[in-house]
Amino acid sequence: MAALTTDRNTPMKDGELIPLLAAAAKKFFAGAIVCVDANGYATPGATATTLRFMGRAEGYVDNSAGANGAAVVLVRRKAAFQFANLAADLVVQADVGNTCYIVDDQTVAKTNGGATRSAGGKILAVDAAGVWVEA
């Protein structure tokens, strides 16, 4: 393809609320951390090294009896979400601006847990109720 020589009507999608195909045998609760697995299917946050953080589940989706892609989970992005802070690997104020790591579908930690956790989003703030994570 050559560079443009005239205007182009470039298609777009809103990147704030995106539909992702759910992985087989997965259940998503509203407010959960959502990732995609190595095959590109949505999966709840978990301790694993192959997940890519996407955002927060907007509603409950039950694909526990379904195959890959049998259900769609709506994921909110481009916002900051407050997740639980793992007491055993606590994110602290000095970590603001760093990347957090996913423990489960509601919890993040300071480190990758000895190379057992996938990266989450950027830490924007830490307070008594949890960690504010940018998606």
N, C-alpha and C positions, 0 to 999 in steps of 0.2 A: 504494500500500500504506500501511496505517496502522501506527503504532508497536505493539509488542507489548502485549498486555493479559494474557498468560499465558505460562508457560514454553514454550520452543521447543527441539526436538531439532535443533540446528544441525549439519548434516553437516560433517565435517572430514577433512583429509588430512594425513599426516605431511609436514612441509616439509623434512625432513633428507635424504631419499633420494627424488628425484622422477624419474619417467619423462618424457623429452622426445622428441618425434618428430624424427627426424634429417632434415636437409636432404638434397636429392638430391646424389648423387656425392660424399659426404663419408665420411671414415674417421676414427674416434676411437680413440686409444690410451689404455689405462688410465693414469690420473694426469694426463691432459691438461686444460688450461683449456677449458671448454665455455661457449659463448655462445649466444644466440638471435639470428637475423638479423631483418631488418625484417618478415619474414612469420611470425615466431614459431617457426621451425624451428631445432633445435640444429645448431650448427656449431662446429668447433674454433676456438680463439682464433687471431686473425690480425690483421695491421695493416689496419684498416678503420675507418671512422667510424660505421658503422650497427649495430654489435654491442652486445648487452647481456650483461654478465658474469653467469653463472649459478652456476658452481662447478667441481667436478672430476669427470671421467669415472671411473666405478667399474670399468669393464671395457672391453675391446676391442670395438668395433662397426664393422663394415664395411658401409657403405651406398654404396660407390663405384659400384655398378652399379644402385642403386635410385633410385626417385623420391622426392619429398618425402613424408615420413611412412611410407616402406616399412620402416623400422627404428626401434627405440627405444633411446635411450642413457640409462642410469641416471646421474644426476648427484647428487653429494653436496653438501649445503649446510650452513649453520649450523655451520661449523668454520673453522679457519685452515689454509691449505695453503702449503707452501713451494715457491715457483717461482723459476726462475733470474732473476738480476738483470742487465739489459742493461748491459754495461761502458761503452758509448758514451753512456748516459743513466742513470747509476747512481742507484738509490734509496739514500739514506744515513739514518743514525739520525735526523737532524733532520726527516725526512719521515714519521716514525711518526705515525699519525693522519690522514694525507692519503690521497687516492685515488691508486692506481697506474694505469698504462695498459698495455694489452695489445699485445704485440709479435707473439707467435705462440702456439702451443698449450702452451708451457712457460715463456715468458719475459715479464717485466713490466719497465716502465721508469718513470722519475720523471715525465716530461712526456708530453703528447699528440703529441709529435713534429711540431710545426708543424701541428696540426689534422689529423693523419693516423691517429691511434690512438683507439680506444674506451676508455672508462673501465673499469678493473677494480674490484676491491674495495678495502677500506680496509687500509692498511699497518699491521700490528700489531707487527712486529719486523723487524729486519734483522740478519743474521749472515753469517759467511764463506761459508755454503753457499747463501744466497739471501734472498728476501723472503717473510715470512709474511703472507699475504693472507687477509682475512676474506671468506667467501662467505655 
